[in-house]
Amino acid sequence: MMLEDLDLNSLMFFLTIFGRELPRILRDLELTIEKIERHPRGKLWLEKAVSLGVAKLEEGIILINWNRLRELRRSIREALEECLR
C-alpha cells in the first residue's frame, strides 16, 4: 500500500483518541458500543476504526479485525519507508 492509499485522517484519530489505553481497549473481549461512546470522542474513534476496517459492529458489540490491524501496521511501515527515500 502506498502512502496516498492510507486514510491518514482516520488513522490519526484511531491511534490517538485513546492514547496509551488503545491496546487495553482493543483486547477487551466485552468491548461494546456503549462502553466506547462513554468517552467524549469515542463515537469518532469508532467511526474511524470501522472506516479503516479494524472494527466491525455486531449487535452492540465491537469485533476487532486483528488481521486488518496487522495489514494496517505493515502499510504504515511501508508508507514511512517510502517517505524516507
N, C-alpha and C positions, 0 to 999 in steps of 0.2 A: 504494500500500500504506500502510495506517495503522500507527501506532506499535504498536498492540496486535496487529497481524498479524506483526510481526517476532519471531523467536525470539531475544531478546536474550541469553539464556544461551549458546546455540550460537554466536551472533555474537561474543560476548566471547572465548570460548575460541579460535575460529577466528582472530580478529585478533591475539590477544596471545601465544599459546603460543610462536610462533617469533619474535615481536618484529620487529626490523629485517630479519631473514632471510626473512620471508614472501615478498616479491617474488621473491627469488632462487629460493626453493623452488618457487613457482608456475610459474616459467619453465623449470624443469628438465625437459627433454624426456625424460629417462630416470628420472622420478620413480617409485619403486617403493614398495610397502607395506613391504618390508624396510628401505629407507632411512629412511622416516618412523618406523617403530617402534623404531629405534635410539635416538631421542630419548626421554628419560624420560616425556614426556607426548605423544609422537607418536601413540599409539593413540587418545587422547582427541581430539586435533586432527583426525585422520582421520574419526572418528565424527561430529564436528561439521560438518566440510566436506561429508560425504555427506548429513547431515540437512538442511543448507542448500541442497543441490543444486549445490554448487560443484564437487564431485569425484564421480567415478564409478570404481568398481573394475572392472578387466577383466583377468583372467589375471595377477594380481600387479602390474599397472601401474595407476597412478593417472592418470586423464584429467581435466583441468581443463575445466570448462564456462565458457568466457570470457563467453558471453552471459549466463549466470546471475550471474556475478560483476558484470557491468555493471548488471544489473537490481537486484542487491543494493545496489550503490553508490547508485543512484538512489533506492531505497527508504529507505536510511539518510538521505540528504539530505532527502527529503520528511518523514520522521519527525522529524528535528531541527527543520526549519522549523515543523512543527506544534507542537512543544514551545515554540518561541519566540513563538508567537502569544498 
